[in-house]
Amino acid sequence: MSRLSAPSRIAFAVAAALLLSSAALAGDLHLAWDASPGATGYRVYYGTAPGSYPQSVDVGNVTETTLTTLGDCTEWYFAVTAYNDAGESGYSNEVASWPRPIVTSTSPSAAEQGRRLDVAINGTNFRTGSTVAFSAAGVTVNGSTIGSCTQIVSDVSVGASATVGASNVSVTHPNGVTGTGAGVFTVQAAVPPTVQSTSPVDGATGVSVAVHPTVTFSEAMDPASVTASTVRLLDSGGAAVAQAAGSPALSANGTVATITPAASLAQGATYKIDVVGGTSGVKDLAGHGMTSGFRQSTGFSTVGDTTAPAISNVQSSQVAGTSAQITWTTNEASDSRVEYRKSGTSAYQSTTLDATAVTSHSVALQGLAPQTAYQYHVVSSDAAGNTSTSSPDDTFTTTSSPYAYLRFEAEAGTLVSPMRRSSGTGVFGEAYVDTPAGSNGTANSPAGTATFGVNLPSAGTWYLWVRMYGPGSSSNAMFESVDGGSRAAMTATPTGSWVWIAGRSYSLSTGQHSVELGGNEAQARADRILLTNDPGFVPTEQAVGDVQPTQPVSAFTGSAGDARVDLAWTNPADGDFVRTVIRYRTDGKYPTSPVDGLAVADRPASPGTNDAFAHTGLTNGVTYSYSAFAIDASGNVADRATAQATPQPTPQPPPAPGNLRVTP
């Protein structure tokens, strides 16, 4: 088709961007155009270079549409043609745009009235020249700097009378295309700061004379107010202890002040941490002072121990399919912790610290992978904080297990709003599911759902586990159910960290089943789901090391034949890609993970290669829904690519006519 040199009969423009909800798809853009007389339909052409449109979509007889498969952070070029039975027109005028901005989170996510601060807007499709706006009255954006297409840093003033509560944050391209993150920033009422904790704690004994005491505040503090006169250490006579230059030092997030004495403290002496309140004391970033000062009542006492414990006799025992016992000895009472990893990987995960001070140590490792080699070392600290780590690493290999351990990512499920996919750190696949602020639900009416298929290899009792995170005690619960049954609450405790939470156990048959997570308390999060028939298994895996999936499989197609479907695809070019797994279902749903539906193929391959597979022995007239999952060397699973086809018998000519005769 040649490009029109005269003004096209079809004029179109990018429509005014609608507000993008937090559950919207990435890479979308809305287009509209004037009707062409006599047209019975329209086709949208697009690509990433001017005048070159390798992709197109027939949108029917409408004059606007939304494209939802555009690559992020990319300039796309568009043209439209009209058609009827007589043929297709030339191209319309060309327009270009990035996809709609997507706002996923802000950092920090909240600020008090009266604050001026830098707020990082996180998401994607942030192009040069974009502007930022907050929906809350009294919140002003003084200026913004676009560091990359995934982050904008805005200088924000939160007025003293700014509206308290959740605020939407919008990013608008120079051409007016806007994306909005719903409730991603919160304006907090002005609250005087308080001291949340100190280290050493009040009454602590045996503290090292080289200690650097810390004070943790309830919020970020004004650095100018944190001085040696307002955050200090007092000796037993009430005199201030001299501090080193630069002390006290405030942490990067402004919540922790560290006191560095000018010299080591006296052995066996008592000291008190003192924070001055009132108008001449410490203040938060909004200028609010503490209503009263803070001082430890009894203080802490020092001891001159600077020698780390000596570790010996490190051993592994009771090694089974998913567990092992690690033991060692120290020459003084110390705490216990083990750091371990699969052999060949770079990152360690750690057991929970056992703070009990002992000389004979024993730590159980749980949630291990069967028939896998592990490396480990042990860590012990004495009461003075002196720490020793065993070296070099020791090793053990787990045995086989008769049980199955089926894992899948929460963000891979079929999501119903307001349940949404969110990006973050410290999670598998760098994503999780949650619900926005204000979206609470009940067992009969959850606030959105995430649904997953899973194909069980055997019948029996299966145990559900979910890796969850609760920001607070009123935002740490979700509902779980299996196969459409009653919903039960799961509560993430403790809050403030990712923890594995046990759901119910279910008596299930071999084959396909459905798992659902439902919104209960707003902002509760779920990362990874596990189903196992091992009654003693307790998952412990942490998101350490490489948790970023490869790009998905591309150009995934299925061509139907007689009792067969011919599949073809292109593997991602990521250097750590190792294989593609293909699964299928025949109930109209696409598999959500490599443990959903029935197996088709598991294809080891090199990055960027083309591949194909003939799925034969199928039933004609049945629609087969396929999902292809790219998997990297660390086991991370990319988002699915889907294809669908319905085998049909090869057309046959009709039989010869019968009963040929001459009639009167």
C-alpha distance (Angstrom), angle and dihedral (degrees) to the residues before:
residue distance angle dihedral
M1 . . .
S2 3.82 . .
R3 3.77 119.9 .
L4 3.83 114.8 -108.2
S5 3.79 113.8 -106.6
A6 3.81 94.8 -169.7
P7 3.80 123.2 61.8
S8 3.78 107.3 -72.2
R9 3.77 121.9 -112.2
I10 3.79 85.5 -129.9
A11 3.79 119.1 68.1
F12 3.72 118.1 -172.9
A13 3.76 138.5 165.4
V14 3.75 138.3 -173.2
A15 3.81 104.4 -87.4
A16 3.79 120.9 -121.8
A17 3.78 103.5 -80.8
L18 3.79 116.8 -106.8
L19 3.81 118.3 -135.6
L20 3.78 107.3 -87.1
S21 3.79 114.3 -131.0
S22 3.80 119.8 -140.2
A23 3.82 88.5 -107.2
A24 3.86 95.0 54.8
L25 3.78 120.6 122.8
A26 3.78 120.5 -101.9
G27 3.78 119.0 -109.4
D28 3.82 100.0 27.4
L29 3.81 129.0 149.4
H30 3.80 131.5 173.3
L31 3.81 120.0 -136.0
A32 3.81 130.5 -171.9
W33 3.84 134.7 179.4
D34 3.80 142.2 175.2
A35 3.76 119.0 -87.8
S36 3.81 117.3 -99.3
P37 3.83 113.4 -136.8
G38 3.77 112.0 -110.5
A39 3.79 94.4 11.2
T40 3.80 118.4 141.9
G41 3.78 94.4 -173.0
Y42 3.79 147.2 -8.3
R43 3.79 136.5 -130.3
V44 3.81 124.1 -152.9
Y45 3.82 116.0 -145.6
Y46 3.80 122.3 -164.6
G47 3.79 144.9 165.8
T48 3.79 143.0 149.6
A49 3.82 98.2 -96.2
P50 3.84 129.7 61.2
G51 3.79 112.9 -92.6
S52 3.81 93.1 2.7
Y53 3.81 116.4 105.6
P54 3.82 112.6 173.6
Q55 3.81 91.5 162.8
S56 3.78 129.3 59.0
V57 3.77 141.4 165.3
D58 3.80 131.4 -158.8
V59 3.82 105.5 -132.6
G60 3.81 97.6 -179.7
N61 3.78 125.9 -131.5
V62 3.81 98.1 -25.0
T63 3.79 131.2 110.3
E64 3.81 98.3 -141.8
T65 3.78 137.6 39.3
T66 3.80 143.1 166.1
L67 3.80 120.3 -124.9
T68 3.79 111.9 -151.4
T69 3.81 106.1 178.2
L70 3.80 101.8 67.4
G71 3.79 118.9 133.5
D72 3.78 114.1 -111.5
C73 3.82 125.4 -109.0
T74 3.79 91.3 17.2
E75 3.82 133.5 120.9
W76 3.82 107.6 -123.4
Y77 3.82 125.3 -164.4
F78 3.80 121.9 -148.5
A79 3.79 139.4 -168.1
V80 3.82 132.2 168.9
T81 3.80 133.2 -145.3
A82 3.80 130.4 -165.2
Y83 3.78 124.0 -141.6
N84 3.80 143.2 -176.3
D85 3.79 135.0 167.8
A86 3.79 90.4 -66.9
G87 3.81 94.3 59.0
E88 3.80 144.3 -89.0
S89 3.81 130.5 -50.4
G90 3.76 127.3 -129.3
Y91 3.79 122.8 -92.8
S92 3.78 122.7 -68.1
N93 3.76 120.4 -131.0
E94 3.80 112.9 -59.9
V95 3.82 124.2 -112.7
A96 3.78 128.6 -175.3
S97 3.79 133.0 -155.6
W98 3.78 145.1 148.6
P99 3.81 116.3 -112.2
R100 3.78 117.2 -89.3
P101 3.83 115.0 -71.8
I102 3.80 114.7 -102.6
V103 3.81 118.4 -151.2
T104 3.84 112.6 -161.9
S105 3.81 105.1 164.1
T106 3.78 147.0 -20.3
S107 3.78 130.9 -130.9
P108 2.91 114.5 -117.4
S109 3.78 92.7 25.7
A110 3.82 94.5 -158.6
A111 3.80 141.6 27.7
E112 3.79 136.8 -177.5
Q113 3.77 126.1 -111.8
G114 3.81 111.0 -87.6
R115 3.84 95.1 34.0
R116 3.78 129.6 130.0
L117 3.78 111.7 -166.0
D118 3.79 146.5 142.3
V119 3.80 112.5 -95.7
A120 3.81 119.7 -164.5
I121 3.82 111.3 -143.4
N122 3.81 108.3 -152.3
G123 3.79 127.2 -160.9
T124 3.79 133.6 76.5
N125 3.81 144.2 -79.9
F126 3.82 93.9 51.9
R127 3.80 105.2 153.3
T128 3.79 129.8 -171.8
G129 3.79 112.1 -78.3
S130 3.80 95.5 27.4
T131 3.79 118.4 141.7
V132 3.80 131.7 -144.0
A133 3.81 128.6 -139.9
F134 3.83 133.9 179.3
S135 3.81 119.3 -147.1
A136 3.81 95.1 -146.1
A137 3.80 113.6 99.6
G138 3.78 112.1 -114.0
V139 3.81 96.6 27.9
T140 3.82 111.2 116.9
V141 3.80 129.1 -170.7
N142 3.81 107.8 -144.5
G143 3.80 94.8 -175.2
S144 3.78 142.3 -33.6
T145 3.80 136.9 -137.6
I146 3.80 119.7 -156.9
G147 3.79 106.6 -146.7
S148 3.81 95.1 174.7
C149 3.78 139.9 -20.0
T150 3.82 88.2 -86.0
Q151 3.80 101.4 49.9
I152 3.79 139.9 40.8
V153 3.80 121.2 -174.9
S154 3.81 112.2 -151.2
D155 3.80 129.3 -167.8
V156 3.83 99.7 -132.4
S157 3.80 130.9 -171.2
V158 3.82 116.1 -158.9
G159 3.78 105.5 -159.6
A160 3.79 121.5 -131.6
S161 3.82 88.4 -114.0
A162 3.83 97.4 36.5
T163 3.80 113.8 145.7
V164 3.81 109.5 -91.0
G165 3.79 117.4 -128.5
A166 3.78 141.8 47.9
S167 3.79 117.5 -18.8
N168 3.78 129.8 -161.5
V169 3.81 116.1 -130.2
S170 3.81 118.9 -148.6
V171 3.79 130.5 -166.3
T172 3.81 117.2 -162.1
H173 3.79 126.1 -164.5
P174 3.83 119.3 -137.1
N175 3.84 87.5 -102.9
G176 3.82 92.2 57.0
V177 3.81 98.6 -102.9
T178 3.80 105.7 144.1
G179 3.79 135.8 -165.7
T180 3.79 124.9 -171.8
G181 3.78 133.7 -159.5
A182 3.79 107.7 -149.8
G183 3.80 115.2 -132.0
V184 3.82 95.0 -18.0
F185 3.82 93.3 138.8
T186 3.80 127.6 48.1
V187 3.79 128.7 -156.7
Q188 3.79 108.5 -145.9
A189 3.77 126.9 -156.2
A190 3.79 114.4 -109.3
V191 3.82 108.7 -89.2
P192 3.82 124.6 177.7
P193 3.82 111.1 -112.4
T194 3.79 121.1 -109.8
V195 3.78 136.8 -166.8
Q196 3.78 107.7 -104.3
S197 3.77 99.8 -175.4
T198 3.78 145.8 -21.1
S199 3.77 134.1 -143.5
P200 2.96 118.8 -117.0
V201 3.79 90.1 38.0
D202 3.77 119.8 -129.4
G203 3.82 109.4 -79.2
A204 3.82 95.2 19.3
T205 3.81 115.5 152.4
G206 3.77 133.3 -163.0
V207 3.82 92.9 35.6
S208 3.81 116.2 167.5
V209 3.81 114.9 -104.6
A210 3.83 86.2 -131.4
V211 3.81 92.2 59.4
H212 3.81 120.8 138.6
P213 3.83 103.2 -152.4
T214 3.81 117.5 -143.1
V215 3.79 134.8 -155.9
T216 3.81 119.3 -155.5
F217 3.82 115.5 -154.9
S218 3.78 127.7 -157.2
E219 3.81 90.7 -115.8
A220 3.80 142.7 3.2
M221 3.81 113.5 -59.5
D222 3.80 132.7 -145.4
P223 3.85 105.2 -100.2
A224 3.81 90.8 -144.5
S225 3.81 90.4 62.0
V226 3.80 95.4 49.7
T227 3.81 103.0 84.9
A228 3.79 139.0 140.2
S229 3.81 86.2 -94.0
T230 3.81 95.8 54.8
V231 3.84 103.2 33.5
R232 3.79 109.5 37.8
L233 3.76 149.3 141.0
L234 3.83 120.5 -116.8
D235 3.79 124.9 -157.0
S236 3.79 123.6 -137.2
G237 3.81 90.3 -83.4
G238 3.81 92.7 53.9
A239 3.81 95.0 -107.4
A240 3.80 118.8 137.8
V241 3.81 114.9 -106.8
A242 3.81 113.2 -126.4
Q243 3.79 112.9 -106.8
A244 3.80 129.7 -146.2
A245 3.79 121.3 -109.1
G246 3.80 110.5 -73.8
S247 3.80 92.9 22.7
P248 2.95 129.3 164.1
A249 3.82 93.5 43.4
L250 3.79 120.6 -164.5
S251 3.81 120.0 -140.6
A252 3.79 121.2 -116.3
N253 3.81 91.4 -100.9
G254 3.80 90.7 47.4
T255 3.81 96.6 -124.6
V256 3.82 102.4 100.8
A257 3.82 125.2 60.0
T258 3.81 116.2 -165.2
I259 3.81 121.0 -156.7
T260 3.80 116.6 -150.7
P261 3.80 111.8 -168.5
A262 3.81 115.2 -140.3
A263 3.81 88.2 -122.5
S264 3.78 137.1 11.5
L265 3.78 113.8 -73.4
A266 3.77 120.6 -107.3
Q267 3.78 116.9 -90.3
G268 3.79 116.0 -106.3
A269 3.81 92.7 8.4
T270 3.80 130.5 132.2
Y271 3.81 123.1 -124.6
K272 3.79 134.2 178.9
I273 3.80 129.0 -147.9
D274 3.82 110.5 -132.2
V275 3.84 128.9 -168.7
V276 3.82 119.2 -173.9
G277 3.80 117.7 -136.6
G278 3.78 134.5 -172.2
T279 3.79 129.0 59.8
S280 3.83 93.4 -39.3
G281 3.81 95.6 44.7
V282 3.77 137.0 75.0
K283 3.83 118.6 -40.0
D284 3.76 135.7 -168.0
L285 3.79 123.3 -120.2
A286 3.80 90.5 -88.6
G287 3.82 91.1 56.5
H288 3.81 95.7 -105.5
G289 3.80 114.5 144.2
M290 3.79 128.9 -151.2
T291 3.80 111.3 -88.9
S292 3.80 88.6 -133.4
G293 3.78 136.7 4.3
F294 3.79 127.0 -102.6
R295 3.78 129.8 -130.0
Q296 3.79 131.3 166.0
S297 3.79 108.4 -112.5
T298 3.82 99.2 -143.8
G299 3.80 102.1 8.9
F300 3.79 128.0 -151.3
S301 3.80 131.1 -72.0
T302 3.79 127.2 -135.7
V303 3.78 134.8 -135.9
G304 3.75 127.5 -169.3
D305 3.84 98.2 -123.3
T306 3.81 110.0 137.8
T307 3.80 99.4 150.8
A308 3.80 118.0 105.6
P309 3.81 118.2 -134.1
A310 3.81 117.4 -95.3
I311 3.83 113.2 -120.2
S312 3.83 121.2 -149.4
N313 3.82 143.2 158.5
V314 3.84 96.5 33.2
Q315 3.83 108.5 -175.8
S316 3.80 142.4 163.4
S317 3.80 121.4 -141.8
Q318 3.81 142.2 159.8
V319 3.80 88.5 41.5
A320 3.82 109.5 -178.6
G321 3.80 136.7 161.0
T322 3.81 96.1 -71.2
S323 3.81 105.6 6.3
A324 3.79 145.2 51.3
Q325 3.81 138.1 178.0
I326 3.82 119.7 -127.6
T327 3.81 119.4 -162.3
W328 3.80 134.8 179.7
T329 3.78 143.1 154.5
T330 3.82 133.2 -122.4
N331 3.79 128.6 -166.5
E332 3.82 92.4 -129.4
A333 3.79 135.9 30.5
S334 3.80 108.6 -76.5
D335 3.79 141.8 154.8
S336 3.82 124.5 -98.9
R337 3.78 135.3 -123.0
V338 3.83 136.3 150.5
E339 3.80 126.2 -153.5
Y340 3.82 114.7 -160.5
R341 3.79 142.6 167.0
K342 3.78 141.6 177.9
S343 3.80 109.3 -89.9
G344 3.79 110.1 -97.7
T345 3.82 95.4 29.4
S346 3.79 124.3 103.9
A347 3.80 106.1 -142.9
Y348 3.81 127.6 73.0
Q349 3.77 125.9 -147.3
S350 3.78 119.9 -151.6
T351 3.77 136.2 -137.7
T352 3.78 118.2 -124.5
L353 3.79 110.3 -83.9
D354 3.80 112.9 -99.9
A355 3.81 100.6 -150.5
T356 3.82 94.0 -169.1
A357 3.82 107.2 121.1
V358 3.82 108.6 -129.0
T359 3.81 139.6 143.5
S360 3.84 96.2 -142.5
H361 3.80 107.7 59.5
S362 3.81 129.6 -164.3
V363 3.81 124.6 174.2
A364 3.81 125.6 177.8
L365 3.80 118.4 -140.0
Q366 3.80 112.6 -151.0
G367 3.78 137.0 176.6
L368 3.81 94.2 41.5
A369 3.81 125.1 156.3
P370 3.82 116.4 -106.0
Q371 3.82 119.9 -111.2
T372 3.80 92.1 12.4
A373 3.82 131.7 132.9
Y374 3.82 115.8 -127.9
Q375 3.80 134.6 -167.9
Y376 3.79 120.9 -153.2
H377 3.80 146.6 168.6
V378 3.79 131.8 -169.4
V379 3.81 128.8 -125.1
S380 3.83 127.4 -158.0
S381 3.81 131.2 176.4
D382 3.79 126.4 -169.2
A383 3.81 126.5 -137.5
A384 3.80 90.6 -87.2
G385 3.81 91.5 56.1
N386 3.81 95.9 -106.9
T387 3.81 107.0 149.3
S388 3.80 133.9 -157.3
T389 3.81 128.6 -171.4
S390 3.80 123.5 -162.7
S391 3.80 116.7 -120.6
P392 2.98 142.0 -129.2
D393 3.81 104.2 27.5
D394 3.80 118.3 -101.0
T395 3.81 121.7 -142.5
F396 3.80 142.6 -145.9
T397 3.82 135.8 170.7
T398 3.80 123.0 -137.3
T399 3.80 120.8 -130.1
S400 3.79 127.7 -120.8
S401 3.81 120.9 -79.4
P402 3.82 130.1 -146.0
Y403 3.79 90.3 -145.8
A404 3.82 134.8 85.3
Y405 3.82 125.2 -125.9
L406 3.82 111.5 -162.7
R407 3.81 115.0 -170.3
F408 3.80 129.0 -176.8
E409 3.79 136.2 166.3
A410 3.81 120.1 -104.3
E411 3.82 92.6 -139.0
A412 3.84 90.3 56.9
G413 3.80 93.3 68.9
T414 3.78 129.0 97.8
L415 3.81 102.9 -88.2
V416 3.81 126.7 -150.6
S417 3.83 115.5 -164.7
P418 2.96 135.7 -72.6
M419 3.82 84.1 31.7
R420 3.79 102.8 88.0
R421 3.78 144.4 177.8
S422 3.83 113.5 -109.9
S423 3.80 131.5 -175.3
G424 3.78 123.4 -129.1
T425 3.78 148.7 138.0
G426 3.79 128.6 -96.9
V427 3.81 91.1 40.4
F428 3.79 135.4 103.6
G429 3.80 112.7 -98.9
E430 3.82 88.7 10.3
A431 3.83 89.0 -93.3
Y432 3.80 141.4 84.8
V433 3.83 139.3 172.6
D434 3.79 126.9 -106.5
T435 3.80 141.3 144.1
P436 3.83 126.3 -110.7
A437 3.78 123.8 -104.4
G438 3.81 112.3 -76.0
S439 3.82 95.4 26.5
N440 3.80 103.2 113.8
G441 3.80 120.1 160.7
T442 3.79 142.8 -170.5
A443 3.79 133.1 -132.9
N444 3.81 90.0 -101.5
S445 3.81 93.8 42.0
P446 3.82 111.5 24.9
A447 3.81 120.4 -169.3
G448 3.79 94.7 -109.0
T449 3.79 128.5 -42.6
A450 3.80 141.7 -122.9
T451 3.81 113.1 -150.2
F452 3.80 127.2 -165.2
G453 3.77 134.3 -174.7
V454 3.79 120.3 -141.4
N455 3.81 129.5 -179.7
L456 3.79 111.3 -146.4
P457 3.83 118.1 -147.1
S458 3.80 94.5 -149.7
A459 3.79 143.1 14.8
G460 3.79 121.5 -106.4
T461 3.79 142.7 80.1
W462 3.80 112.5 -27.0
Y463 3.81 125.0 -166.7
L464 3.82 123.2 -145.0
W465 3.84 122.4 -144.9
V466 3.81 127.9 177.1
R467 3.83 127.6 -168.6
M468 3.82 102.4 -134.9
Y469 3.80 141.8 176.2
G470 3.79 127.5 -157.8
P471 3.83 117.5 -166.1
G472 3.83 88.9 -160.1
S473 3.78 144.3 -8.3
S474 3.82 92.0 -87.1
S475 3.83 94.5 45.9
N476 3.79 104.9 47.5
A477 3.82 107.5 88.2
M478 3.82 134.9 92.2
F479 3.80 133.6 170.7
E480 3.81 124.0 -115.7
S481 3.79 131.0 -165.9
V482 3.80 139.5 160.0
D483 3.81 128.1 -139.5
G484 3.81 93.6 -4.9
G485 3.79 94.6 -58.0
S486 3.79 128.5 140.8
R487 3.79 116.9 -51.5
A488 3.81 122.3 -119.9
A489 3.79 127.9 -169.3
M490 3.81 122.7 -110.9
T491 3.81 115.9 -162.3
A492 3.81 124.4 -157.8
T493 3.80 109.3 -136.4
P494 2.91 131.6 -152.6
T495 3.81 96.9 33.3
G496 3.78 124.2 -137.9
S497 3.81 97.1 47.1
W498 3.81 139.1 64.3
V499 3.82 110.6 -96.6
W500 3.81 135.6 172.1
I501 3.81 109.8 -115.5
A502 3.81 123.9 -165.0
G503 3.79 118.0 -128.6
R504 3.77 126.1 -169.6
S505 3.82 127.1 -59.2
Y506 3.81 119.5 -117.8
S507 3.79 135.6 -159.9
L508 3.81 101.5 -132.5
S509 3.79 136.8 174.7
T510 3.78 127.5 -128.2
G511 3.81 113.6 -82.5
Q512 3.78 139.0 30.5
H513 3.83 122.5 5.2
S514 3.80 137.4 163.4
V515 3.83 128.1 -126.6
E516 3.82 120.8 -165.1
L517 3.81 132.7 -166.5
G518 3.81 114.3 -164.1
G519 3.79 131.6 -162.8
N520 3.81 111.6 -104.2
E521 3.82 112.1 151.5
A522 3.81 115.4 20.7
Q523 3.82 117.3 -104.6
A524 3.83 95.7 16.4
R525 3.82 107.8 140.8
A526 3.81 137.2 -146.2
D527 3.81 124.6 -165.6
R528 3.82 113.4 169.7
I529 3.82 134.5 8.5
L530 3.81 127.6 -149.5
L531 3.80 130.6 -167.3
T532 3.80 117.2 -172.9
N533 3.79 137.5 163.2
D534 3.83 89.8 -149.1
P535 3.83 104.4 109.5
G536 3.81 93.6 -162.9
F537 3.80 98.6 46.0
V538 3.83 118.6 117.5
P539 3.84 113.6 -176.8
T540 3.80 115.7 -133.5
E541 3.82 103.7 163.7
Q542 3.79 114.8 138.8
A543 3.79 129.7 -159.1
V544 3.80 98.2 -106.8
G545 3.80 131.3 140.9
D546 3.80 118.0 4.4
V547 3.82 108.0 8.5
Q548 3.84 97.4 149.7
P549 3.83 114.1 106.4
T550 3.79 123.5 -139.1
Q551 3.78 120.7 -106.2
P552 3.84 113.0 -78.2
V553 3.77 124.9 -95.9
S554 3.82 109.8 -85.1
A555 3.82 135.3 -150.9
F556 3.83 90.5 23.3
T557 3.83 109.0 174.6
G558 3.78 138.3 166.8
S559 3.82 122.5 -154.4
A560 3.80 115.4 -164.8
G561 3.80 123.2 -136.4
D562 3.78 136.9 160.4
A563 3.85 104.8 -44.7
R564 3.81 89.9 -25.3
V565 3.79 144.7 82.0
D566 3.80 121.0 -151.1
L567 3.81 109.9 -146.1
A568 3.81 124.5 -161.1
W569 3.81 132.6 176.1
T570 3.80 146.7 153.6
N571 3.80 118.5 -116.2
P572 3.84 117.7 -132.5
A573 3.81 117.7 -94.7
D574 3.84 94.4 -131.4
G575 3.80 110.3 130.3
D576 3.82 94.8 -129.0
F577 3.84 95.7 51.2
V578 3.83 110.3 122.3
R579 3.82 110.8 164.5
T580 3.80 148.6 -1.1
V581 3.82 122.8 -132.5
I582 3.83 119.4 -160.0
R583 3.84 123.5 -163.0
Y584 3.83 132.6 173.8
R585 3.81 143.0 -157.3
T586 3.82 131.2 -168.6
D587 3.82 99.6 -157.5
G588 3.81 95.4 85.7
K589 3.83 93.3 -94.9
Y590 3.78 128.3 108.1
P591 3.84 118.8 -128.7
T592 3.81 110.4 -99.9
S593 3.82 97.8 -156.0
P594 3.83 142.1 5.4
V595 3.82 88.9 -87.9
D596 3.83 94.5 53.2
G597 3.79 123.7 92.1
L598 3.81 124.2 -7.7
A599 3.79 128.3 -40.8
V600 3.80 120.6 -101.2
A601 3.81 105.7 163.7
D602 3.81 142.8 -19.5
R603 3.82 105.2 -155.9
P604 3.82 122.4 -173.3
A605 3.81 107.9 -153.7
S606 3.79 145.9 157.5
P607 3.82 121.8 -99.1
G608 3.80 115.8 -83.9
T609 3.80 96.8 11.4
N610 3.80 127.2 137.1
D611 3.81 117.7 -123.1
A612 3.79 140.1 179.1
F613 3.80 139.0 -168.8
A614 3.80 133.0 -169.8
H615 3.81 111.5 -138.8
T616 3.81 103.6 -158.8
G617 3.78 139.5 174.7
L618 3.80 92.2 53.7
T619 3.81 131.2 151.1
N620 3.79 115.2 -104.7
G621 3.80 115.1 -123.8
V622 3.82 93.5 26.2
T623 3.82 117.3 114.2
Y624 3.82 113.2 -130.6
S625 3.83 116.8 -155.3
Y626 3.80 112.8 -158.7
S627 3.82 132.6 -166.0
A628 3.81 122.5 -167.7
F629 3.83 118.2 -157.5
A630 3.81 123.1 -164.2
I631 3.84 111.7 -148.5
D632 3.81 127.2 -164.7
A633 3.81 131.8 -148.5
S634 3.82 91.5 -90.4
G635 3.81 92.5 53.7
N636 3.82 95.6 -106.6
V637 3.81 112.0 152.1
A638 3.82 120.4 -141.1
D639 3.80 124.0 -140.1
R640 3.78 111.5 -77.4
A641 3.80 125.9 -96.5
T642 3.81 113.7 -149.4
A643 3.79 139.0 -152.3
Q644 3.79 133.5 170.3
A645 3.81 133.2 -160.4
T646 3.82 139.4 165.3
P647 3.83 116.3 -145.6
Q648 3.80 114.6 -135.5
P649 3.82 131.4 -172.2
T650 3.80 116.5 -100.8
P651 3.82 107.7 -94.3
Q652 3.83 112.6 -104.4
P653 3.84 127.9 -158.6
P654 3.81 116.2 -108.0
P655 3.84 119.0 -95.9
A656 3.83 120.4 -95.7
P657 3.81 115.8 -85.9
G658 3.81 117.0 -96.9
N659 3.78 135.0 -152.8
L660 3.77 96.5 37.0
R661 3.74 108.1 -174.5
V662 3.79 147.3 150.2
T663 3.73 114.6 -112.1
P664 3.79 129.4 -165.3
